[in-house]
Amino acid sequence: MIWVKNMSQFHDLINSNLIQGKIFFDKSLENLTWLKVGGKASCLYIPKNKEDLAVFLKHIDSKIKTSVFGRLSNVLIRDGGIPGVTILIPPSFSQLEIHKNNKITFGSGLLDKNASQFAYDNDLGGFEFLSGIPGNIGGAIAMNAGCYGSEIKDIADEVLILERDGELKSYNNEEMNFSYRNSIIKTDQIIIEATFQGRHENKSNIKEKIDAVISSREESQPSKVATGGSTFKNPKEAKAWELINSSGLSGYKIGGAMISPIHNNFFINTGNASAKDFERLGEFVIHEVEKHHGIRLEWEIHIIGESIDDI
């Protein structure tokens, strides 16, 4: 049996024909992220299916760090890149299935907006908020994504996870330990699919709610620019954008990273930003908001990788 203990042994695994997915070395991630910044993945693996992914994990030493992503929407990859193995869940993990009792299963690679549309097509309500969330179902589950008063925890019934040892395990809603923009999911656990509890509803009512979400998003959020979505979690005291705005930071810029004047909790790439620009801008915002309001903001964007200075 081939057992990969270090990066140099990956070629043995590739040549063994055990893996059907794609493996790349020193692969640039910059153009794959929504922010259009970031360094390279030391090793990037894109599985063919969940069986291929399980085989891959079973042949990789647990000491090798693994990082898992979907559409790289709400993530900031540092300029020095990601060491170890980066696993990118492809669109092929986008299965859809309707069950009895208004339940529905989505693959982790399915775009959130497509999940909302499929629920609408099948007269199932409760999924409308997904129309306003970027990224895919796997990422939405991991961070308990939400907007306009609804969250994943409100509809999640059962989540199928591939553990680091390549074994599948099912978690119910309570076991997922959902909280504000968080769940039990660790960086080396991989969400394969999830079953959700919907409710039968009139199609016209569902469409009205979806249209309201999309309209609100288009009016209040930047579009047609490189952005990573919400930058900070909303503290209990106030909305993050309100705190940033009242600190006089709307439109503030460091390098090529700028606070969107349209929605101050969105950072945008003006065209030549680096990951370091975004991180410096975020830390500056945290400092200024705490200075003005005594409230310390927490990152919602997931920051990962090494800075150039650390290499």
C-alpha positions, 0 to 999 in steps of 0.5 A: 500500500502506498502511504504518502508521508511527505510532499515528495511522495505524491508522485508515487500516488499519482503513478499508482492509478489509485486516484482518479481526480486531478493533482497539481503542484505549485498551483496558483489560486489567485484567479480561483478566489473571488477576491482575486488574490493569493499565492500558490497551493503546494499541492492542489487535489480536485477529486472526481467523486466522494469515493475517489476523495475517500481513497485519497485521504486514506493514503495521506498521512494525518500529519500532512495538513489538509485544507478544504474549499468549495468556490473560494468565495469567503476566503482570503489566501495569503500571498505566500500560499497554502502548504500541505494539501489543498482540496477543492470540491468541484461542481460535480459534487452538486447532486440534488434529490427530493425526499418525502416529508418536504426534505431535500438533499444537496451536494456540497458543491452546489451553488447556494443560489441553485439550491434555492432555485431547485427548492422553488421548482419543487414548491419548497419554502425556507430556502429563499435566503440562499439566493443572497449567499455567495459560494456553495452549500458545503461552505454555507453549512461549515460557517452556518451562513445566513442573511435576512433573518435566516440561517443554515441551522434553521433548515439543516437536518442531517450532514454527511461528512468525510472525516480525515481518515476517509470514513463517512459520518453523519451528523444531525442538526444538534450534533453540528453545534451551529452558532453564529457563523460557525459550526462543529466543522474542522478544517480537515473535515469535508462536507459531502452532502446535506439533507434539509427540511423544507416546507410546502409553500405556494410557488408565488410566495416563494418567488416573492421572497427570492425576488426580495432577497435578490433585490435587497442584495443588488441595492445594498451590495457591490456587484461586478467587482472582486469581493469576498462577501461579508468581511466581519461578523456582526457583533451583538451591539450593531451591524459591522457596516454601521460601526465601520461607517461611523468610524469614518472609514467608508471608501478607505483604501490600503494598496489595492484593497478598498472598503466598498462605499456601497456596503462598508462590510465588503472589501473590494479589489480595485485591480492590483491588490495583494492579500497583504493589502486586504489583511492590513486593511482589515486589521486597521478597521478592527483597530479603528472601530475598537478605538471609536466604539470599544467593540472589537470586530471579528473576521468572517472571511476565512484567512489561511496560508502563509504571508510572504514574510513567513517564507 
